Amino acid sequence: MLTPKDKNLQRFTCEAVPTSKIAMVSTDICYDARYLQRLSSRGIHLPEKMHHEAVLKRKCEFSAGRYCAFYAQKNLGIEIPSKVGIGSNREPVWPSGIAGSISHCQGKAVAVAAYQSDCKYLGVDIEPLIKPQTCSQIWDSILCEDEFKYRYHFLNEELFLTTIFSAKESLYKAIFPYINVIASFDTAKLTGVDPSSRVLYLSLSRSFNATLQHGCTFPIGYQMFTDKVILTLVRCNTKTIGV
């Protein structure tokens, strides 16, 4: 159960950053105290505050994510990976020179890592398919009117909304270290979909700094992670985002 799994990135066809430069690792999560003990025996320890205050589910998901982050760094060739810290907004803080991202849902955890010299913007997200009855309640909070026209590229509205929701989460994770601003879902807008390559395009709706300007466009890969979970991945350098 604690065996990390190297994920096959070859299915991500967007050419922003070669998949050979990125490590992705996933694991199954068990929600019990013994699982935490096994992770602790492998050097994955909870922060003191979380150890005393968090519920068991949160503890297990946090530890599983850090476990994946550890092995993602190992797969980059780092013999003794450094601890991934926690920032003021509860975001993962990766070691100097490393770009990375963590996500978890429905008993799965995943982490990606790369050297910043190879991949500056790196974000991953996994999301369970949104239930049909929920879609109508959250459409307007996730999408603007112009984005609705792309729904015909997807099998159904649940798949469309979940994919765009996840893609925006991945993008915000990728750019957060460079903007230090909590983004909303209107921070980026869907501007294109290539279903044959499973790539969609999100463009920033505002400027943050000299590099991340209004109109900067990020290619984002998407695929089914399990039969009911979507995975999206941002992997870009400054030269691979367009305006």
N, C-alpha and C positions, 0 to 999 in steps of 0.2 A: 504493500500500500504506500510505502514511502519512496518507492522508486520513481525518480523524476523521469519525465518523458521528453525527449527532444522532438519538437514539432517540425514537420516538414514545411518549410517556407517556399518551396518551389511552386506551390499553387498560387502564390502571390505574384502576379505577372507584371505589375507596374514597375517601371525601370528607375524609380527615383534613387534607390540605393540597392546594390546587389545583395541578394539574400545571403550570400556567403559571408557578408560582413556582420550579420546579425545572429544572435543566439536567442532562441525561444524555447522555453521549458514549461511544461504543465504538470500538474499532479492532481490526484483525487483528494478530496477533503473528507475526513471523518470527524463527526461532531461528538467527540467524547474526550474525557480527561486523559485517557491512556494515549490518545493520538498526540496531545500536547506534550505529554511526557516523552514520547518517542522523538518528537522534534527537538525538544529541549536537550535530549541526550546527544543530538547531532549538532548542537551549538546554536539552535534557533530559540532565542529567549524572548519573552514578552517584556516590553517596557514596564517599569514598576507600577505606574499608574494604571495601565491596562490590566496588569495581573490582578490588581485588587478591585477594580471597578467595572471592567467590561464583562458582558455576558459570555457564556461559553461559545456561542456561535461566532461572535466577533473575534474572540481569541483564536479559534481554530482557523478562520479565514485569514486573519493577519499572519499567523505563523506559517500557513501554507504558502501565502504570497511571498514571504521572506525566504522560505525554503526554495521556491522557484527562482527567486532573484539571486540567491547564492549560487545555484547551479548554472544559471545563465552566465554569470561572471566566470565561473569555472570553464564553461565552454568557449569563452573568449580567450582562454589560455592563462587566466589569472590564477596562479597556484594557490594563493591564500586570499580569497575575496574579502573585501572590507564590508562592514555592516552597512545596510541601507537604513539611514536615519529617518526621522519624522520632522517635517517642517512646521512652521507656525500655522499653516492651514491644513495640517494633517496629511500633507502630500509626502510621498517617499522622497528622500534626499539621497541621491546616489553618490558614490565616491567621485572625487575629482577626476575629470577626464572620461567619465562613463555616462552615457545616456541610457536611460532605462524607463520601464513602465511596468505596472502590476495591475492585474484585474482578477476578480473572482465572482462566481455566481453558481448557484445550483450544484454545489458539491465539486466544483472545479476551480482551480487556480492556475494562472498563467503569468509569466514574466518574460519580458524581452530586454536585451541589453546589447550595447554596441559601444565601441570607442567613439567619442564625440568627433574625432578627426575623420571618422568614416561616415557617421550619421549624426547630425546635429539635432534634428527633430524626430523623436521616437515616442510613439504612443500606442498602446494596445488596450482594447476593451472587449469584454465578452458580456452579452446580454441575453436573457431568456426572451423568447418570442412574446411580444405583447399580446395579450388576449384581445379578441375582437371587440368585446364590450368595453374595453379600456381605451381602444384607439380613438373612438369618437370623443372621449373626455379630454384627451391630451393633445389632439392634432395641433390646435392653435398655439400651444406652448412650445412645440418642437419645431414647427414649420411655418414659413410665411406663404402667402398665396402663390408666389412665383415658383415655389418648390414643388407644389402639388403636381405639376405637369410631368414630373419624372416618375410618378407612381406606376405608369404603364410599363416600365422596364422590369417590374417585379411581379412575381406570381400572384401576390395578393397584398392587400393594404397592411396586414399585420407584419409581413416580411419587409415591406417598404419602410414603414415607420420605425421598426426595430433597427433596421440597418442604418438609417439616417441618424437615429438617436445614438447608436453606438459609435458611428463615424465621428459625430461631433464630440462625443466624450473622448475618443482617441486623440482627436486634434487638440483639444484643450489640454490634455495631459502632455502632449508633445511640446506645446508652446509655453506652458505655464512657467517653466524655469527661466524663461526669457522675458516674461511680462509681469509675473508676480501679481496677477489680477484674477479674481474669480470671474470666469466668463459665463455668459448666459447663452441660451440656444440661438439667439439672434446675432451672436458674435461672428458666426460664419454661415454662409448660405450655399445650398446645393446648386451647382452651376453646370453639372454634367454627369452622365452615367454611361459607362461602356460595359454592358452586361457580358459581352463575349470574353472580356478580360477580367471581369469582376473587379472593376475599378470605378470609383466615383470621385467627383471633384468638389471640394469645398473651398470657397473664396472668402477671405476675411471681409467683414462688413465695416470695419473701422481700422484705424492705424494705431499701433502700439509703440513702435519705435522706428528707427531708420531702416531696419530690415523687414520687420513685419508690418507692412503697409496695407492700407485698404486695397483690396483687389488681389492680394497675394493668393495664389491658388495651390492647394495641396492635393496630390493624387492619393487616394486612400483605398487600399485593398480590402475586400470583404469576402467572407466565405462562411459556410456552416461549420461550427466548431463541434457540435453534436447535432442530433436530429432536431433539437429544439432550442439551440443556443447559437447566436450569431457572433462571429469574431471579426473585428476590424483592426487594421494596422496602418499607422502612419510611419513612414520611414523616408525622411527627406534631408537634404542639405540645402544651404542657402541657394546654391546654383540650380537646384531642381524644383524650386517653387517659382511659379511664373506670375506675372501681372497682366 
